[in-house]
Amino acid sequence: DAGVIQSPRHEVTEMGQEVTLRCKPISGHDYLFWYRQTMMRGLELLIYFNNNVPIDDSGMPEDRFSAKMPNASFSTLKIQPSEPRDSAVYFCASSGGGRNNYGYTFGSGTRLTVV
Amino acid sequence: AQKITQTQPGMFVQEKEAVTLDCTYDTSDQSYGLFWYKQPSSGEMIFLIYQGSYDEQNATEGRYSLNFQKARKSANLVISASQLGDSAMYFCAMREGISSGSARQLTFGSGTQLTVLP
């Protein structure tokens, strides 16, 4: 298994531009999570999905952020318009259901820089 | 209140010695899980070890063990025989609501930066 795949690994964009981050979870995992990591706030949950349905988006900072999961193998996190304070590392993680409570696998992350 | 507290922003240990990284947690759930992740300078999040709240024995995975003290709500990570490659940021995390199946997200502590000295 290739693990959780995120793209791009690095993204540099200008303030005001739209940014789309992508994630492919592990096949068979029915939970998908988007986290953001910054020095100031650490690792924060933004949103998570179960069977492609958003379950908790209370961590999404504002309306500029949106996330979708059109199918079991793909999710996007979009920021429009982007701002310098959005600069962070964005992680996608997936997890299987059932009794395996330690099946959380993280992608390599996308380092976003907004200038 | 913080759900996961890691009070050591940075730790140093001599190569081949053991080190304990502290983690305390706060939950009213009876069924929960505790995790430790390692984040090297390359940035990826690597799962190390898991402890369920009802597990009677402390979890172990190779050189990693979890010192679980339920009454004190602590879940300290012990790394034995430290290696230079252990230098990294270490995060403690918790998942609540396991028995109800309601919540699935992990809540993370602020991390401890471990440096192994040669």
HADDOCK unambig.tbl for C-alpha pairs under 7 A between the chains (distance, minus, plus):
assign (segid A and resid 42 and name CA) (segid B and resid 110 and name CA) 5.78 0.50 0.50
assign (segid A and resid 43 and name CA) (segid B and resid 108 and name CA) 6.26 0.50 0.50
assign (segid A and resid 102 and name CA) (segid B and resid 50 and name CA) 6.23 0.50 0.50
assign (segid A and resid 106 and name CA) (segid B and resid 45 and name CA) 6.02 0.50 0.50
assign (segid A and resid 108 and name CA) (segid B and resid 43 and name CA) 6.98 0.50 0.50
assign (segid A and resid 108 and name CA) (segid B and resid 44 and name CA) 4.92 0.50 0.50
assign (segid A and resid 109 and name CA) (segid B and resid 44 and name CA) 6.90 0.50 0.50
